[in-house]
Amino acid sequence: MITSPPELRAEARARQRAELTAIVAHESASTPRHRLVPLLAAAAVLAVAAGLAIGVPALRHQTEPPAASADTTAQQTAVTPLSEADKNRLARLCFDRAGLPLPRQASQRYQVLDGFRITNGPADAYSPTWVVIKALGLWTTCGFDAHDAVRQMLRQGANQDLYRAVETRMIGAGAYAAHIKRITVTVGDQQPVEAVLRNGYFYTATPYIRTRGPQTDAVRRVYVVRGYDAAGKLVYTSPKTNGEARALSESCYLNPDGKLVVWQSDNPHPDLKTCRQGYFWNYGPN
């Protein structure tokens, strides 16, 4: 079991437990096991029920040599801005679905920061439309389906811990660290798709594919996400198998300041040299 820092309040721990249960279920596509993650990571994740996608972090940090021309022919993603009316309408839906507490003055509830639609995604894209709002100091991005229903949601705050350079917490979308300048997403054996990077979030319009059958460690993952630095070097690749994802989820993690933020309960004082280095998320429109 992964244990979070002891100073967290009881309600924070309870929320983390529920959210990481969703994380493990999503990562392994098998029976969930109870784990804990730090508060900042937990605050960013919203498990949306009733058929909606679950925004979850898959722990990962690894450098790999470039795959042979894997993403050199990635399909470009085309976007068009939403009208002010559509952006405001969807932002209200995003805010309402987030279930955030209401300030006394309606004008202080949230700011609408961004809104756009991916125009060249597949017909079965899970979330072709996105808006970003700022509320209670957090930036919240919501993904909508073709009928403008909220399907996905992710919250980020300044200096929030990221446990990998690219965190795919939604279907074809997520957050990334500052040194990442290009991201591609591959679904199965299809052509890679170039993600749109906007204010610390990345987006693609990909379908939601549910894995079926026995989920052993050898089962390959449906989505492969790659991140590149400013020089075009491949510096991040998401887990390719369930076994890789499970092993990484059982690692200990440090934040960029060197503080231990995630560890196994059966090893509460790990050798910090064995822990994986995390990042801070410092984005968001002002």
C-alpha positions as CSV (number, residue, x, y, z in Angstrom):
1,M,0.0,0.0,0.0
2,I,1.2,3.5,-0.8
3,T,1.0,5.8,2.2
4,S,0.7,9.6,2.1
5,P,2.2,12.2,4.5
6,P,0.9,11.9,8.1
7,E,0.0,15.5,8.3
8,L,-3.0,15.1,6.0
9,R,-6.4,15.5,7.5
10,A,-8.8,12.6,7.8
11,E,-11.2,13.9,5.1
12,A,-8.2,14.3,2.7
13,R,-7.1,10.7,3.3
14,A,-10.6,9.4,2.7
15,R,-10.8,11.3,-0.6
16,Q,-7.4,10.1,-1.6
17,R,-8.4,6.5,-0.8
18,A,-11.4,6.7,-3.0
19,E,-9.6,8.4,-5.8
20,L,-6.7,6.1,-5.9
21,T,-9.0,3.1,-5.9
22,A,-10.2,4.5,-9.2
23,I,-6.6,5.0,-10.3
24,V,-5.6,1.4,-9.7
25,A,-8.8,0.2,-11.4
26,H,-8.0,2.3,-14.4
27,E,-4.3,1.4,-14.6
28,S,-4.7,-2.4,-14.2
29,A,-8.2,-2.8,-15.5
30,S,-8.7,-5.4,-12.8
31,T,-10.0,-5.6,-9.2
32,P,-9.0,-2.3,-7.5
33,R,-6.7,-2.3,-4.5
34,H,-6.8,0.5,-1.9
35,R,-3.9,2.9,-2.1
36,L,-3.2,6.5,-1.0
37,V,-1.6,9.5,-2.8
38,P,-0.7,13.0,-1.6
39,L,-3.4,15.6,-1.3
40,L,-2.3,17.8,-4.2
41,A,-2.5,14.9,-6.6
42,A,-5.8,13.8,-5.2
43,A,-7.3,17.2,-5.6
44,A,-6.5,17.1,-9.2
45,V,-8.4,13.9,-9.9
46,L,-12.2,13.7,-10.3
47,A,-13.8,10.3,-10.6
48,V,-16.9,10.9,-12.6
49,A,-19.6,8.4,-12.2
50,A,-22.6,7.3,-14.3
51,G,-20.7,6.4,-17.5
52,L,-18.2,9.3,-17.4
53,A,-14.5,8.9,-17.7
54,I,-12.3,8.8,-14.7
55,G,-9.5,11.2,-14.6
56,V,-6.5,9.4,-13.0
57,P,-2.8,9.6,-12.8
58,A,-0.7,6.7,-14.0
59,L,2.7,7.0,-12.3
60,R,5.5,7.1,-14.8
61,H,8.9,8.6,-15.3
62,Q,11.3,7.0,-17.7
63,T,13.7,8.1,-20.5
64,E,13.8,5.9,-23.6
65,P,15.6,6.1,-26.9
66,P,13.5,7.3,-29.8
67,A,11.4,4.6,-31.4
68,A,12.1,4.2,-35.0
69,S,10.0,7.0,-36.7
70,A,7.2,6.1,-34.3
71,D,5.8,9.7,-34.2
72,T,7.4,11.3,-37.2
73,T,4.2,11.0,-39.1
74,A,1.8,11.9,-36.3
75,Q,-1.5,13.2,-37.4
76,Q,-1.9,16.9,-36.6
77,T,-4.8,18.0,-34.4
78,A,-6.8,20.9,-35.7
79,V,-8.8,23.1,-33.3
80,T,-11.2,26.0,-33.6
81,P,-12.1,28.5,-30.8
82,L,-15.6,28.3,-29.3
83,S,-17.8,31.3,-29.6
84,E,-18.1,33.4,-26.5
85,A,-21.7,32.1,-26.0
86,D,-20.7,28.5,-26.3
87,K,-17.6,29.0,-24.1
88,N,-19.7,30.6,-21.3
89,R,-22.5,28.0,-21.6
90,L,-20.1,25.0,-21.3
91,A,-18.0,26.7,-18.6
92,R,-21.2,26.9,-16.5
93,L,-21.8,23.2,-17.1
94,C,-18.2,22.5,-16.1
95,F,-18.5,24.5,-12.9
96,D,-21.8,22.9,-11.9
97,R,-20.5,19.4,-12.5
98,A,-17.3,20.1,-10.5
99,G,-19.5,20.6,-7.4
100,L,-17.4,23.4,-6.1
101,P,-18.7,25.6,-3.2
102,L,-20.5,28.7,-4.3
103,P,-19.0,32.1,-3.3
104,R,-21.5,34.7,-2.0
105,Q,-21.2,36.8,-5.2
106,A,-22.0,35.0,-8.5
107,S,-19.4,37.1,-10.3
108,Q,-16.7,35.4,-8.1
109,R,-17.7,31.8,-8.9
110,Y,-15.3,31.2,-11.7
111,Q,-13.4,32.7,-14.7
112,V,-13.7,31.3,-18.2
113,L,-10.1,30.9,-19.4
114,D,-10.2,28.8,-22.6
115,G,-12.6,27.0,-24.9
116,F,-12.1,25.2,-28.2
117,R,-13.2,22.2,-30.3
118,I,-11.0,19.6,-32.0
119,T,-12.3,19.5,-35.6
120,N,-10.5,16.6,-37.2
121,G,-11.0,13.9,-34.5
122,P,-12.7,10.5,-35.1
123,A,-16.5,10.3,-35.1
124,D,-16.4,8.4,-31.8
125,A,-14.0,10.8,-30.1
126,Y,-14.7,10.8,-26.4
127,S,-14.2,14.5,-25.8
128,P,-13.8,16.7,-28.9
129,T,-14.7,19.9,-27.0
130,W,-12.9,21.4,-24.0
131,V,-13.2,24.4,-21.7
132,V,-10.9,25.7,-18.9
133,I,-12.2,27.6,-15.9
134,K,-10.5,29.0,-12.8
135,A,-12.2,28.6,-9.5
136,L,-11.0,28.6,-5.9
137,G,-7.4,29.0,-7.1
138,L,-7.5,25.8,-9.3
139,W,-7.6,25.5,-13.1
140,T,-10.3,23.0,-14.1
141,T,-10.5,21.6,-17.6
142,C,-13.7,19.8,-18.7
143,G,-14.0,17.6,-21.8
144,F,-17.4,17.4,-23.5
145,D,-18.8,14.8,-25.9
146,A,-20.5,15.6,-29.3
147,H,-23.7,16.4,-27.4
148,D,-22.0,18.8,-25.0
149,A,-22.3,16.6,-22.0
150,V,-19.4,16.7,-19.5
151,R,-17.4,13.5,-19.9
152,Q,-14.1,14.3,-18.2
153,M,-12.6,16.7,-15.7
154,L,-9.2,17.5,-14.3
155,R,-8.2,20.1,-11.7
156,Q,-4.7,21.4,-11.3
157,G,-3.1,23.9,-8.9
158,A,0.1,25.8,-8.9
159,N,3.1,23.8,-7.6
160,Q,1.0,20.6,-7.7
161,D,3.1,17.4,-7.7
162,L,3.4,15.5,-11.0
163,Y,4.7,12.0,-10.7
164,R,5.7,11.8,-14.3
165,A,6.7,14.2,-17.0
166,V,3.3,13.6,-18.7
167,E,0.3,12.5,-16.7
168,T,-2.5,11.0,-18.8
169,R,-5.3,11.5,-16.3
170,M,-8.1,11.5,-18.9
171,I,-8.9,9.8,-22.1
172,G,-6.4,11.2,-24.6
173,A,-5.7,14.2,-22.4
174,G,-3.9,15.3,-19.2
175,A,-1.1,17.5,-17.7
176,Y,2.6,17.9,-18.4
177,A,5.8,19.3,-16.9
178,A,7.5,22.5,-18.1
179,H,10.2,20.7,-20.1
180,I,7.8,18.8,-22.3
181,K,7.2,20.6,-25.6
182,R,5.5,18.0,-27.7
183,I,3.2,15.1,-26.9
184,T,1.7,12.3,-29.1
185,V,-1.0,9.8,-28.3
186,T,-1.3,6.4,-30.0
187,V,-4.4,4.2,-29.7
188,G,-3.7,0.6,-30.4
189,D,-2.0,0.1,-33.8
190,Q,-3.4,3.4,-35.2
191,Q,-1.3,6.3,-36.4
192,P,0.0,8.6,-33.6
193,V,-1.9,11.8,-33.0
194,E,-0.2,15.1,-32.2
195,A,-1.6,16.5,-29.0
196,V,-2.5,20.2,-28.5
197,L,-0.6,21.8,-25.7
198,R,-2.4,24.7,-24.0
199,N,-1.4,26.1,-20.6
200,G,-0.1,23.0,-19.0
201,Y,-2.8,20.7,-20.4
202,F,-2.6,18.5,-23.5
203,Y,-5.6,17.4,-25.5
204,T,-6.5,14.9,-28.3
205,A,-9.8,13.7,-29.5
206,T,-9.5,9.9,-29.1
207,P,-12.1,7.2,-28.6
208,Y,-12.6,5.5,-25.3
209,I,-11.6,1.8,-25.6
210,R,-12.4,-0.5,-22.8
211,T,-10.0,-3.5,-22.4
212,R,-11.6,-6.8,-21.9
213,G,-10.6,-10.3,-20.9
214,P,-8.0,-11.4,-18.2
215,Q,-5.8,-8.4,-17.3
216,T,-2.4,-10.0,-16.7
217,D,0.9,-8.1,-16.3
218,A,1.7,-9.1,-19.9
219,V,-1.4,-7.4,-21.4
220,R,-0.4,-4.4,-23.6
221,R,-2.0,-1.0,-22.9
222,V,-4.4,0.5,-25.3
223,Y,-3.0,4.1,-25.2
224,V,0.7,4.9,-25.6
225,V,1.7,8.5,-24.8
226,R,5.1,10.0,-25.7
227,G,6.6,13.3,-24.6
228,Y,9.5,15.2,-26.2
229,D,11.7,18.0,-25.0
230,A,12.6,21.3,-26.8
231,A,15.3,19.5,-28.7
232,G,12.9,16.9,-30.0
233,K,14.3,14.1,-27.8
234,L,11.9,11.5,-26.6
235,V,12.0,11.8,-22.8
236,Y,8.8,10.1,-21.7
237,T,6.9,7.0,-22.7
238,S,3.8,5.7,-20.9
239,P,3.7,2.1,-19.6
240,K,3.3,-0.3,-22.4
241,T,2.0,-3.2,-20.3
242,N,-0.1,-3.7,-17.2
243,G,3.0,-5.0,-15.5
244,E,4.9,-1.8,-16.1
245,A,2.1,0.3,-14.8
246,R,1.7,-1.8,-11.7
247,A,5.5,-1.7,-10.9
248,L,5.6,2.0,-11.3
249,S,2.6,2.5,-9.1
250,E,4.4,0.7,-6.3
251,S,7.5,3.0,-6.4
252,C,8.3,5.8,-4.0
253,Y,8.3,9.3,-5.3
254,L,10.0,12.6,-4.4
255,N,8.8,16.1,-5.3
256,P,11.2,18.5,-7.1
257,D,12.3,19.8,-3.7
258,G,13.5,16.3,-2.8
259,K,10.7,15.7,-0.3
260,L,9.4,12.1,0.0
261,V,5.7,12.4,-1.0
262,V,4.7,8.8,-1.8
263,W,6.0,5.5,-0.3
264,Q,4.9,2.0,0.5
265,S,3.4,1.4,3.9
266,D,5.6,-1.7,4.4
267,N,8.7,0.5,3.7
268,P,7.9,3.9,5.3
269,H,11.6,5.0,5.2
270,P,12.9,4.0,1.8
271,D,16.3,4.9,0.5
272,L,15.6,8.2,-1.3
273,K,18.1,7.2,-4.0
274,T,15.7,4.5,-5.1
275,C,12.7,6.8,-5.4
276,R,11.5,8.4,-8.7
277,Q,11.8,12.1,-9.2
278,G,8.6,14.1,-9.7
279,Y,7.8,17.6,-11.1
280,F,5.8,20.6,-10.3
281,W,2.9,21.8,-12.4
282,N,3.2,25.6,-12.8
283,Y,0.8,26.5,-15.6
284,G,-2.6,27.8,-16.0
285,P,-3.9,31.1,-17.6
286,N,-3.8,34.0,-15.2
